[in-house]
Amino acid sequence: MSNAKIAELASLDTELKRELGLWEGVSIIGGIMIGSGIFFLGSFVLQRSQLAPGLALLAWLAGGVITLLAGLCYAELGASIPRAGGAYVYLREAYGPLFGFLQGWTAFFVSASGSISALAVAFATYFSAVVPLSPFGIKMLAIGTIIFLTIINALGVKLGGQVQNVLMVAKLLPIVIIIAAGLIFGSAGNSMTVFPGGAGLISSFGMALIASLWAYEGWSNVNTIAEEIKNPQRNLPLALLIAIGGVTAIYVLFNFALLKVLPAAAIAEDAKPAAAAAKLIFGPWGASLVTLGALISIFGSTNGCVLVFPRMYYAMAKDGLFFPLFTEVHPRYRTPIPSLIASAVVAIILLYTGTFQQLTTMVVFAGWVFYTLTIVSIFILRKKYPDLPRPYKVWGYPVVPVLSVLTSLFLLINCLKEDPRSSLFGLVIPALGVPAYYWFKMAQARREARLAAEGVASGHE
């Protein structure tokens, strides 16, 4: 590899503003991860665990371990290639531009935009418990939420990061209160068995794990804004490790606290088990506290997604593999406004394509296909670019990346087996991306030919 290529990949030069520090990075990751899942998925994970509380907690813990293993791999990639676009850039360098494009294309039409849609729907649904809304009203509020947060993040990455810091602190308060109260006052007496009563252990665990992983979605997104993080070689790996480790502890403790307060069957039957637990401990105001916490939590997660995803489309467009308009950066705010707007438009369209659970299943499966490919890219990039500076190297190499790949494959196979329809739909969009890639390549070639012809013509004048 040439010295010029090494310098390009490791360069800290950027059109975007480096205004985000370590704690903004932690807040963005944690803020995206701690969204709807902690409040919605307790019952869903327990259902899939066949009412085995120990197995449900194990699924929450395993989800965190799998995410942490992948996060260690992403930390090396982000520290050595601190460019906007995240996994798009790593896949492009490891496998070629087609794979990078397919990751970004799938994010644009399914995983990233679908996350924004699902979170906006969850926010509006929880809000309807405070102010009753019709189904139409819920959709309108979800759309309004997406538009409002797009405007906030168009006004500058620093403002978006500051909003994320405030929301992160605000969402943690009710969560910590529930954990403490549940552990101190809870006396439900649930058995912590890991053996499910119905289906087999492996099948039940696999489905519970898939459900829990929606709550961990968003952990990789700080890599997408690597060009806007101060000292990314240090702050990006630290932000990943602190956020993923902290969120895992919160999820396990939160669900253990619920099991201390409510019978397992009651949790499995209640779409809002946290509110039920808080009401039992504190009375009606406890349920109101959880509702407020859920609203802040989901709003913060949505804000983080709106902030980070458009940077990937910006990076793709700079490579000539997406719409040229997406390369535009606002001269004053230094934010990729066309990418922000396009992301919002697709997210709003996806609001009309399915339910919350359908959206989340598509997002998890499609996301982990590309997470797995990205983790494998560590081996390829170490061999392809041995001289690339690596300020952080994944701990336990090659064991940690291999374990991460194996657990990811288990997850994907189990997902295909148990929910083939939603999983396969998550593969349709990448397949459609192949002809789209060649269309963008041809369009880029035509633009370059036109510019070359114009240059020749001007030279003869």
N, C-alpha and C positions, 0 to 999 in steps of 0.2 A: 504494500500500500504506500502511496506517495505521501511525502510530508505535508503536501497541500491538503490531501484528503483528511489526514489526522487533524490538522489545524482546523478544518471546516467543521468536523464533527465535535471537537472538544471546545470550539470557540465560545466565548461568553458574549461576543458582539451580537446585538439584536435590535430590531426596529421597535420592539415592545419595551415597556418600562420595567426594570427590575425593582419592584417596590414591595415585594412580599418577603417577610422574614420567616424564621423557623416557626413561630407560633401561629402566623397566618397559615402556613402550610399544614400544621397540625389541625388547626380549626377547619380548614377546607376539607381535609380528608375525613376527620371525625364528624364534621358537620354534614357531609354527604352520607356517610355510613349510618350515623344515628338519625334515621329518618322515620319512615312509616313502620319498618320492620319490627322494632322493639315493642311497639304498641299493638300491631296487628297479628304478628306471626306466632305469638306464644301459643295460641289455641291451635293453629295450623300445624306447628311442629309436633305438638302433643298428639294431635289426631293421627299424624303419619307415624308416630312412635307407638301407635296402638295403646295409648294411655299408660305407657311405661315411663314414669318420671325420670328415672336414671338415664334411660336411653335418650330422652329429649334433651337433658342437660349435656349428655355426651355429644349429641349432634351440634348443640350450640358451641361447645368447646372445640370440637373437630373442625367446625366451620372457621373458627378463629385461627386454629393451627394451620389449616390449608391456606388461608389467606395470608398468614404471616410468612409461610414458606415462599409463597409467590411474591410477597412484598420484599423479601430479602433479595430475590432475583431482580425485581424491578428497580431496587435501590442501586444495584451495580450498573444497570443500564442507564438510569437517569443521571447518575453521577459522572459517568464516562461520556455520555452524549446528552448534554443539557440543552436540547433543542425543543422548541414548541412542537406539539404533535404526539409526544409520548410513544405509545406502541406502534403507531403508524410509521414513525421514523425508524424504530428498531427493526420492524419487519421488513421495511424497505431495504435497509442495509444488509440484513441477514439473508433474505430470500429473493430480493429483487422488488422492483416497484409494483408489480401486480399484487403481491401479498399485502404490501403496505396499503395499497389502494383498497383492497377488499375489506381490510379491517376498518378503515375510515368510512367506506361506503356503508358497511353494515352498521357501524355506529350511528351514522347519519339517519338511516332509515329504520333501524330497529333498536339496538341496545342503548345508545345515548339518548336519542329522542324519546324512545319508549320509557326510559327511566324518568325523564322530565314529565311525561304524560302521566305515568302511574303515580308519581309523587303529587302532582297537582290534583289528580282525582282523589287521592287519599286525604290531602289537605281539605279540599272542599267537602268531602264526606264527613270528616270529623267536625268541620265548622257547622255542618247542618244539625249537629247535636246541640249546638248553642243557639243558632238561629235557624229554625226549620226552613228547608229549601226543597223545592220540587226537583225531580231529576234534571229538568232543563236548567234550573237555577244552579245546581251543583256543577253542571258543565260550564255554565257562564262564569262561575266563580273560578273554576280551574283555568279557564282561558285568561281571565283577568289576572290571575296570579302569575301565569307565564309571561304575560305582556309586562306587568309591573316589574318583575325581576329582570327581564331583559333590558328595560330602560335603566334600572339601577346599575347594572353591569356595563352598559354602554357608556355610562358617565365616568368610567375609570376603574381599573383593576384594584386600585387602593381602596376606593369606596366599597367595592364588592367584598374585598378582604376584611375591611373593618366591620361591615354588616355581619359577615360570617363569624367574626370574633364575638360580637355581642350575642348573636343567636346561639352560639356554642355554649356560652356560660349560662344563658337563660334556660336552655333545654336541659342542662345537666341538673339543675336544682331540683325539679320535681322527681327526676329519676333517682337521684341520691336519697331523697326523702323516702321514697317508696322502698328502696333497698334497705335502708336503716330500719324503718318501721316494720317491714316484713320480717327481717331477721330477728328483731327484738321481741315483737308482739305476736308473731305468727305461731299457730299451733294446730295446723290442719292435720298433721300426722300422716302425710303421704309416704308410702313405701318408696324407696329410691331404687326399685328394681330396674334392671336394664333389659329384662326379658319381656318382649311384647306378648300380649295375650292371644293375638290372632295370627297375622302373617309371620313369616320367618324373620329372624333377627337381622340378617344382612339386608333384605328387601326393605324392612321398616326403617332401619338406620339410614339407608341410602336415600329414601324419600324424605325423611326428616332432615337430613343434611342438605338436600337441594332446597328445601323450604327455608332453612336457616341462612343459606348463602345469599338470599335476596337482601337480608339485613346487612350483609357485609359488602354489598355492591358499592362501588365508588372509591375503594381503597387505592386504586391505581391512578386516580385522576390528577394527583399533584404532579405526576410526570408530564401530563399534557401541558402544564403551564410552566415548564422548567425554564423557559426564557424570561419569565417574570419573577423568578425567585432569586433573592440575593444569595450569593455564595452557594450555588446549587450543589456543588460537590460535597459540601458538608451538610447543608440544611435539608436537602431532599431525602437522603437515606434516613437521617434522624427523624424527620417528620413522619415518614412511613412507619418506622419501628415504634415510635411513641404512640402514634394514633391507632395502629392496628392492635398493639398490645393492650392499650387502655380500653378500646372498644370491646375487645374480647372479654376482658374482666367485667366490664359493665353488663354485657349481655348475659353472661353466666350467672352473675350475682342477682341481676334483675329477675331472671326466670326462676332462680332458686327461691328468691323472696316470694314470688307469686305462689310457688308450691308450698311455702310455709304458711300461707294465708288461706288459700282456696283448695278444695279437693281437686284432684286431677280431672275428674269428669266434668266439674263445673268450669274449669279453665278451657277444656276442649270444646265445650258447647257455647262459650261466650266469645263473640267477635271482638270485644273490648275487655279482656280479662284484667288489665291493669287498672282500669276505672272501677271494676267490680271489687278488686282487692283494696283499693284506696277508700272506697265507700264503706267497706266493712270495717276498716281500721279507724278512719277519721270521721265517717258520716258523709252526708251529701256534699260538704265542701271538699272532701277528699276526691270525689269523682270529678268535681269541677277543676281541681288542681291538675289531675291527670289529663283532662281534656285540654287545658291550657298548655301543659307541657307537650302533649302530642302535636298541637297546632304549631307551636314554636319549633319543635323538632323537625316536623315535616317541611315547614317553611324554610328552615335553614338548610335542609338537605336539597330541596329544590333550588335554592339560591346557589349552592355549590355546583350543582350540575349545570345550571345556566351559565355560570362563570367559566367553567373549564372546557366543556365540550367544543365550543366554537373554535378554540385554538387548534384543534386537530384539522378542521376543515380549512383553516387559514394555512397550515403547513402543507396540506395536500395541494391547495391552489398555487402556492409558491413553487411547487414542483411541476406545475402544468397539468395536474391530474384531477382537477376539480374546476368549478366555474371560476373564470379569471376575476370576477367581481369580488370573490372571497379573499383576494390578496389585499384588498383596500384596508388601510388603517386610518382611523380618524386623526387628522393633523393635530388636534388639541388634546383629545383624551387618550390617544395612542391605544385604542381598543379596536378589534376587528368587527366593526359594526355590521357589515353585510353578513358575515358568518353568524353573528348573534341573532339577527333577524331571521335568517333562513332556518336556524335551529329551532327558533320559537314557532315558525310556521309549520314545520314538519311535526313538532310535538303536539300542536293544536289539532292537526289532521288525525294523528294517531289516537286522540281522545275518543274518536268515533269508531275505532276498529275493534275494541274488545273490552273485557272486564279487567279489573285490577289484577286478578290472579292470572288471567291469560297473558297480560302484558308482562308480568314479572317472570313467568316461566320462559317466555321468549327471550327476555333480557338475560336471564341467568345462563341459558344454554348457549346462545349466540356469543355472549361475553366470554364464557370459559373456553370455547373453541379457540378464540384468539389469544386468551391468556396463556393457554397451553403452548401455542405456537411461539408466543413471545418468550416464554421461559426457555424453550428449546433453543431459541436464538442466542442465548448466552454462550452455549458451546460453539455455535457457528461463528459468532463475532470474536470470541477469544482466538479461534484459529485463523479467521480471515484478517483480523486487525490486531495482531499480537502486540504492536507498539503503541496502541491507543492508550493514553493515560487513564488509569482506573483508580481514582482516589479512594474508592470503596470497592472491595471485592466481596462477593457473597460468602458468608461464613459456611464452613463445612463443604466447600466445593470439592468434588462434584456430587456429593451425597445429597445435599439440600435440593439442588435443581432436579435431580433424578426423582427424589421423593415427591417433589411438587408435581412433576409430570405424571407420575403414577397415580397420585390421588386425584388429579384432574381427569385422567382417563377413566378412573372408577366412577367419578361423578357423571361424566358425559354418557358412559355406557348405561348407567342406571337410569339416567334421565330419558334416554332413548327407549329403554325397556318399559318404563312405567308411564311415560306420557309422550308417545311417539308423535302425535299430531302437532302439539305445540313445539316440540323439539325440532321436527323436520321443517316446520315453518321458519324456524330460526336459521335454517340452511338455505331456504329459497332465495332470500335477499342476496347472500354472498354469491350464489350461482348466477343471479341476474347481473351481478356486478362485473362478471367477466366480459361480456360484450360492451358494457358501459366503459370499462377501462380502455378498450381498444378505440372506442369512439372518442374519448378524451385525448388519447394519444394522437389520433388522426387530426383532431381539431388543433392540437398543439403544433403538429407538423405544418399544418396550413398557415397558422399564425406566424411561425418562424419563417416559412417560405415567403409570405407576404412582406414581412419586415425586411428580409434579405433583398427582395426585389425593390422595395422602396429605397433601401440604402444604395443599391446599384444605380437606380434612377437618379437619386440626388447627387451621386458622385459624378454623373455625366453632365450635370447642369452647369 
